[in-house]
Amino acid sequence: MIGEGSGQERPARDIVAFHDHGSPTSELARVVLDALGREPKSLAGLALIDRRSAALRQLCGLPEYYLQRSELEILRSHGSAISAAVGPAAQLIGVGGGCLDQIRLLISALVQPWAYVPVDDEREGLLADARSVQQQWPRLWVEAVRADLHATMTLPPNAGGGRRIAFMPGNVIGNFDPATAIGLLAQLAAALGAGGLILVTVDLRKSPLIVSSAYDDPHGYNRALILGVLERLNREIGANFDGRLFEHRVRYDADRGCIFADLVSLGPQDVGIGDTLFRFAQGEILHVERSWKYDPDDFRALARGAGLRPIAVWQDAHGYVGTFLLEVAPSD
């Protein structure tokens, strides 16, 4: 728990600082135009899913959707072991946005953490999450960083005397193909520096029936999440997608360990973004999301490829989810 020595007491009305290094709207438009100009058209890997949406909250409440429930179980059951490995006076870096329940459990488990630094590319949600944590822990030094996770990341100084630990909850890492995931972990490792730690939650391989049931729910929450990507593009870069003209389709490739969440055009249609027009044929697939699953040994190998040393892994009782602790290896 946070103690008296964890920082200077301040009013809880706002965070200490906000560092805006995020990509402007024009950059998002450029990336999306490039993605839609390729064949096949694909938004996968751009991390456009709204992790703070009502649809995701509803999805997490379903018995079929195990991910958040399993991760919370790990943090409750193994928080003491995680805290012992991290040590006191840590600077906690939250990577990817949302997942406040997991963040709160980790903060509560750590011994006198001095700072919390959430990093995300969505400004308003990032600030709301940061202020919520600051209000709950007024002695915690909270600085928010708006940044593109794909770009070089600049973090505030670690002045607390403890270790710097980045937390990637909610299988954020699974939204990227393995090669991209290695690059993201390597970038994060460079920002943390030698001796820094990464705590990352990974969706493990399991029965295809369990995975498919979680990602293709009969209530339509997964569909709402995927269509929410189109709504975001309409809102932020002036696209004119009509979600009624697309069918949601989910497929699990058990050999590759990957969920494919796509939208299929129900008929020929044109979608405009600024002065650029994209034509969709009937039955044409727009790839929207990929969610990768790993065996523990495979993820350890991936982490080593990013210059990280696996220290420990904790799993839920069913073995559905693993939370890995990785250490940034010293440079040669």
Phi, psi and omega per residue, in radians:
M1 nan 2.785 3.121
I2 -1.311 2.257 -3.098
G3 -1.903 -3.009 -3.069
E4 -1.112 -0.512 -3.063
G5 -1.585 0.245 -3.007
S6 -1.490 -0.075 3.128
G7 2.717 2.905 -3.138
Q8 -1.273 2.373 -3.121
E9 -1.284 2.346 -3.135
R10 -2.427 2.829 3.017
P11 -1.042 2.557 -3.045
A12 -1.551 0.239 -2.999
R13 -1.306 -0.381 3.135
D14 -2.721 2.939 -3.140
I15 -1.395 2.957 -3.107
V16 -1.194 -0.801 -3.060
A17 -2.743 2.699 3.047
F18 -2.237 2.110 -3.134
H19 -1.898 1.975 -3.047
D20 -1.751 1.691 3.059
H21 -1.964 0.293 -3.016
G22 -1.261 2.812 3.117
S23 -1.295 2.376 3.073
P24 -1.235 2.935 -3.136
T25 -0.977 -0.650 -3.128
S26 -1.064 -0.588 3.120
E27 -1.205 -0.744 3.078
L28 -1.047 -0.758 3.133
A29 -1.066 -0.728 -3.142
R30 -1.079 -0.770 -3.122
V31 -1.133 -0.744 -3.122
V32 -1.195 -0.751 3.098
L33 -1.024 -0.719 3.116
D34 -1.129 -0.747 -3.109
A35 -1.151 -0.689 -3.121
L36 -1.371 -0.297 3.126
G37 -1.436 -0.112 3.125
R38 -1.619 2.901 3.046
E39 -2.142 2.137 -0.020
P40 -1.318 2.770 3.084
K41 -1.183 2.303 -3.054
S42 -2.635 2.259 3.007
L43 -1.819 0.020 -3.093
A44 -1.097 2.464 3.121
G45 1.526 -0.024 3.125
L46 -1.620 -0.040 3.069
A47 0.977 0.907 -3.089
L48 -1.681 -0.084 3.128
I49 -1.136 2.366 3.110
D50 -1.456 1.813 -3.071
R51 -1.397 -0.011 3.091
R52 -1.924 0.160 -3.011
S53 -1.320 2.752 3.070
A54 -1.089 -0.609 -3.137
A55 -1.072 -0.694 3.131
L56 -1.216 -0.692 3.089
R57 -1.061 -0.732 3.113
Q58 -1.170 -0.694 3.125
L59 -1.087 -0.730 -3.113
C60 -1.138 -0.347 3.115
G61 -1.457 -0.157 -3.132
L62 -1.375 2.497 3.113
P63 -1.111 -0.461 -3.120
E64 -1.303 -0.432 -3.062
Y65 -1.634 1.737 -2.935
Y66 -1.530 -0.319 -2.839
L67 -1.053 -0.996 -3.100
Q68 -1.155 -0.725 -3.134
R69 -1.037 -0.744 3.134
S70 -1.183 -0.694 3.139
E71 -1.161 -0.722 3.093
L72 -1.096 -0.656 3.089
E73 -1.068 -0.749 3.134
I74 -1.079 -0.794 -3.101
L75 -1.167 -0.624 3.107
R76 -1.241 -0.746 -3.042
S77 -1.367 -0.543 -3.010
H78 -2.105 0.261 -3.137
G79 -1.006 -0.676 -3.137
S80 -1.138 -0.717 3.125
A81 -1.165 -0.705 3.093
I82 -1.090 -0.787 -3.139
S83 -1.070 -0.722 3.132
A84 -1.108 -0.636 3.139
A85 -1.254 -0.562 -3.104
V86 -1.417 -0.736 -3.099
G87 1.563 3.073 -3.066
P88 -1.398 2.890 2.992
A89 1.031 0.703 -3.099
A90 -1.395 2.666 2.899
Q91 -1.748 2.008 -3.076
L92 -1.667 2.164 3.106
I93 -1.854 2.031 3.104
G94 -1.637 2.091 -3.011
V95 -1.925 2.126 2.960
G96 1.982 -0.255 3.042
G97 1.426 2.718 -3.129
G98 1.226 -2.756 3.066
C99 0.973 0.692 -3.100
L100 -1.105 -0.571 3.120
D101 -1.048 -0.741 3.115
Q102 -1.187 -0.718 3.133
I103 -1.057 -0.790 -3.113
R104 -1.104 -0.716 3.110
L105 -1.100 -0.717 -3.116
L106 -1.200 -0.754 3.097
I107 -1.023 -0.749 -3.136
S108 -1.137 -0.540 -3.098
A109 -1.376 -0.571 -3.064
L110 -1.219 2.666 3.138
V111 -1.565 1.933 3.077
Q112 0.803 0.944 3.029
P113 -1.092 2.462 -3.075
W114 -1.693 -0.401 -3.047
A115 -2.583 2.631 3.011
Y116 -2.262 2.225 -3.092
V117 -2.221 1.643 3.063
P118 -1.331 2.449 -3.137
V119 -2.202 2.193 3.131
D120 -2.780 2.908 -3.138
D121 -1.759 -0.017 -3.100
E122 -1.868 1.924 -2.892
R123 -1.080 -0.963 -2.982
E124 -1.180 -0.755 3.099
G125 -1.122 -0.676 3.106
L126 -1.045 -0.846 -3.121
L127 -1.152 -0.678 3.128
A128 -1.099 -0.754 3.119
D129 -1.117 -0.780 -3.121
A130 -1.084 -0.749 -3.135
R131 -1.185 -0.582 3.098
S132 -1.113 -0.758 3.102
V133 -1.158 -0.743 -3.141
Q134 -1.067 -0.673 3.137
Q135 -1.161 -0.681 -3.128
Q136 -1.264 -0.619 -3.135
W137 -2.177 1.398 -3.057
P138 -1.087 -0.384 3.124
R139 -1.461 -0.179 -3.129
L140 -1.358 2.429 3.132
W141 -1.504 1.797 -3.022
V142 -1.879 2.078 3.041
E143 -2.186 2.245 3.130
A144 -1.742 2.485 -3.134
V145 -2.199 2.026 3.029
R146 -1.570 2.051 -3.041
A147 -2.673 2.667 3.026
D148 -1.410 2.090 -3.089
L149 -1.118 -0.324 3.141
H150 -1.461 -0.207 -3.067
A151 -1.809 2.962 3.073
T152 -1.036 2.303 -3.016
M153 -1.838 2.301 3.058
T154 -1.905 2.105 -3.093
L155 -1.854 2.665 3.057
P156 -1.092 2.734 3.141
P157 -1.050 2.608 3.073
N158 -1.706 1.672 -3.016
A159 -1.811 0.161 -3.027
G160 -1.575 -0.198 3.108
G161 1.628 -0.223 3.122
G162 -1.748 -2.868 -3.111
R163 -1.514 2.751 3.052
R164 -1.718 2.190 -3.118
I165 -2.258 2.204 3.062
A166 -1.680 2.368 -3.132
F167 -2.035 2.129 3.084
M168 -1.988 1.593 -3.094
P169 -1.488 3.103 2.933
G170 1.123 0.413 -3.093
N171 0.968 0.627 3.047
V172 -0.952 -0.719 -3.096
I173 -1.106 -0.464 -3.135
G174 -1.273 -0.176 3.112
N175 -1.338 -0.106 -3.085
F176 -2.092 2.523 3.105
D177 -1.107 2.780 -3.025
P178 -0.933 -0.726 -3.129
A179 -1.122 -0.744 3.114
T180 -1.183 -0.657 3.125
A181 -1.071 -0.696 3.084
I182 -1.062 -0.773 3.125
G183 -1.097 -0.721 3.125
L184 -1.141 -0.754 3.110
L185 -1.131 -0.667 3.125
A186 -1.147 -0.700 3.094
Q187 -1.114 -0.749 3.123
L188 -1.134 -0.702 3.110
A189 -1.068 -0.698 3.124
A190 -1.125 -0.656 3.129
A191 -1.212 -0.614 -3.119
L192 -1.312 -0.669 -3.099
G193 1.550 2.872 -3.107
A194 -0.973 2.366 -3.127
G195 1.533 -0.183 3.073
G196 -1.178 2.783 -3.090
L197 -2.097 2.593 3.008
I198 -2.196 2.173 3.036
L199 -1.863 1.991 -2.996
V200 -2.266 2.258 3.131
T201 -1.625 2.305 -3.019
V202 -2.209 2.338 3.033
D203 -1.366 2.058 -3.066
L204 -1.503 2.747 3.080
R205 -1.127 2.498 -3.106
K206 -2.772 -3.003 -3.138
S207 -0.967 2.304 3.092
P208 -0.969 -0.569 3.135
L209 -1.121 -0.722 3.132
I210 -1.132 -0.773 -3.129
V211 -1.140 -0.830 -3.102
S212 -1.095 -0.669 3.133
S213 -1.131 -0.583 -3.136
A214 -1.275 -0.584 -3.016
Y215 -1.799 0.025 3.114
D216 -2.412 1.056 -3.033
D217 -1.276 2.585 -3.124
P218 -1.260 -0.218 -3.108
H219 -1.465 -0.222 3.103
G220 1.486 0.236 -3.121
Y221 -1.227 -0.709 3.074
N222 -1.099 -0.717 3.097
R223 -1.040 -0.755 3.137
A224 -1.098 -0.662 3.098
L225 -1.083 -0.771 -3.108
I226 -1.205 -0.771 3.100
L227 -1.150 -0.451 3.082
G228 -1.069 -0.460 3.068
V229 -1.107 -0.756 3.111
L230 -1.121 -0.706 3.116
E231 -1.090 -0.681 3.110
R232 -1.103 -0.744 3.136
L233 -1.159 -0.651 3.065
N234 -1.075 -0.733 -3.050
R235 -1.307 -0.726 -2.955
E236 -1.645 -0.530 -3.100
I237 -2.192 0.214 3.030
G238 1.298 0.448 3.038
A239 -1.260 2.894 3.111
N240 -2.241 0.791 3.048
F241 -1.088 2.498 3.013
D242 -2.049 1.826 -3.068
G243 -1.045 -0.384 -3.141
R244 -1.193 -0.267 -3.079
L245 -1.706 0.209 3.134
F246 -2.261 2.508 3.037
E247 -1.804 2.361 3.108
H248 -1.421 2.312 -3.125
R249 -2.394 2.318 -3.116
V250 -2.119 2.378 3.092
R251 -2.467 2.370 3.089
Y252 -1.895 2.127 3.056
D253 -1.648 1.704 -3.059
A254 -1.168 -0.528 -3.140
D255 -1.159 -0.716 -3.141
R256 -1.571 -0.266 -3.101
G257 1.219 0.822 -3.039
C258 -2.467 2.321 3.000
I259 -1.563 2.280 3.056
F260 -1.876 2.055 3.070
A261 -1.961 2.007 -3.009
D262 -2.214 2.864 2.963
L263 -2.064 2.331 -3.087
V264 -1.960 2.221 -3.132
S265 -1.192 2.209 -3.097
L266 -1.370 -0.169 3.120
G267 -2.988 3.034 3.075
P268 -1.131 2.368 -3.111
Q269 -2.762 2.767 3.076
D270 -2.030 2.413 3.099
V271 -2.136 2.224 -3.120
G272 -1.836 2.456 2.971
I273 -2.302 1.829 -3.030
G274 1.102 -2.229 -3.130
D275 -1.588 0.033 -3.082
T276 -1.755 2.326 -3.131
L277 -1.995 2.314 3.102
F278 -2.010 2.249 -3.119
R279 -1.738 2.255 3.060
F280 -1.916 2.228 3.039
A281 -1.430 2.798 3.049
Q282 -1.067 2.264 -3.129
G283 1.458 -0.039 3.134
E284 -1.226 2.447 -3.063
I285 -1.715 2.305 2.958
L286 -1.863 1.931 3.120
H287 -1.277 2.243 -3.060
V288 -2.032 -0.776 -3.069
E289 -2.468 2.548 2.963
R290 -2.205 2.433 3.084
S291 -2.296 1.938 -3.032
W292 -1.610 2.458 3.110
K293 -2.024 2.564 -3.057
Y294 -2.303 2.583 2.812
D295 -1.321 2.619 -3.130
P296 -0.939 -0.767 -3.117
D297 -1.145 -0.633 3.124
D298 -1.148 -0.683 -3.134
F299 -1.261 -0.623 3.052
R300 -1.038 -0.728 3.121
A301 -1.117 -0.702 3.096
L302 -1.063 -0.777 -3.137
A303 -1.084 -0.731 3.116
R304 -1.084 -0.608 3.101
G305 -1.121 -0.372 3.105
A306 -1.653 0.133 3.138
G307 1.429 0.451 -3.118
L308 -1.972 2.603 3.130
R309 -1.873 2.015 3.096
P310 -1.148 2.265 -3.132
I311 -1.844 -0.798 -3.072
A312 -2.767 2.823 2.998
V313 -2.467 2.407 3.086
W314 -2.105 2.387 -3.117
Q315 -2.117 2.759 3.016
D316 -1.298 3.023 -3.039
A317 -1.079 -0.526 -3.120
H318 -1.547 -0.191 -3.076
G319 1.280 0.417 -3.139
Y320 -1.365 -0.601 -2.985
V321 -2.336 2.524 3.071
G322 -2.203 2.394 3.040
T323 -1.932 2.000 -3.014
F324 -1.753 2.406 3.007
L325 -1.839 2.135 -3.083
L326 -2.134 2.568 3.125
E327 -2.054 2.411 3.091
V328 -1.264 2.097 -3.122
A329 -1.269 2.567 3.086
P330 -1.133 2.534 3.135
S331 -1.269 2.611 -3.131
D332 -1.284 nan nan
